[in-house]
Amino acid sequence: MCRYVRSTGYYPVYQNTAVTYFPLGEMKFDKLMQEMEAAKQYIYLEYFIIEEGHMWGKMLDVLVRKAAEGVDIRVLYDGTLEFTRLPKGYTQMLAELGIHAKVFSKVTPIVSTHYNYRDHRKIAVIDGHTAFTGGVNISDEYINWTHPYGHWKDTAVMLKGEAAQSFALMFLQMWNLDQKQEHLELPEIPQTNVTSTGFVMPYGESPLDDHKIGKRIYIDILNRAQNYVYIMTPYLIIDAEMENTLKYAAKRGIDVTMILPGIPDNPAAHSLARTHYKTLLDSGVKILEYTPGFVHAKVMVADDQEAVVGTINFDYRSLYHHFECATYLNRVDAISEIKKDFLETATKCQTWNHEMLRADKWYIKAMGRLLKVIAPLM
């Protein structure tokens, strides 16, 4: 699988990288703040969502101060934010504070399919030796400062060591997309003295090629699993290939357990997810819903040996339409923490069965059937 990713996406496998897993967004936020405070050369931030509030306010204080110290600060965010969360011209405001900022693919009032290609990635890189990714955007609900959908369950990882370089390069590739003249080069690679167990492979997903690396890795793990595959995802809107892979793994005796939200942020996506429940339950897939609130984590862990933590949902947008990223982990110590977090989260969930599905509200069933026609756009 790693040879395939190397040959198609040119993403290398690293050793000498320490991995820290964060089972909650607020834990990732606290550590990110510490790492940004220690930055000497640069801070790169690429996020799907940045929203003014407590979280961004605290980060902005640090970024402005570090920029005044001469640290190169660059912020890249998706163009849909200017319609939903940030005022138009926000990049200019940041520039006045000493922060280089760009909008990825600004949305203008014209009909075009390329507006499906959103930058859904969440990347933070500090000085080339430390990188973060996972589901956590920069908005207060992600750190449970606000609670629009109950308790927000999210996850992230921090990489310290050689593998952080891949995230620095991914950021710069996106930053340089619209550069017509001078391209920003990868800064000098820092010397790291990290020793750790296992292997780490950061990778990106692009809608502009036919490889669909994110989907391929999920399917590959499911097909190779010997004992269990545990999955956390906020959305379950999948094609026949992915559904059949989940079913096949369960039918051959693998414990396939999925945790989804109990309080959805999107009723339409929630109703579509439930259209998959029956066939998955029939095949032996276990489906749990997180009763305290919303699961936004994108996690897969299998056989105590390998795991994925990133931004890639089990839906059409992540698997086909968006720019995404994730980290594949193999035999690193943090895998035991990922499994532990999954099992602890499962104790706060409701396990679905056929009786519950039959008793589900009629309008959720009707909405799911109607939306099935346009599922690839959801």
Order of alpha helices (4+ residues) and beta strands (2+ residues): alpha-beta-alpha-beta-alpha-beta-alpha-alpha-beta-beta-beta-beta-beta-alpha-beta-alpha-beta-beta-alpha-beta-alpha-alpha-beta-beta-beta-beta-beta-beta-alpha-beta-alpha-alpha
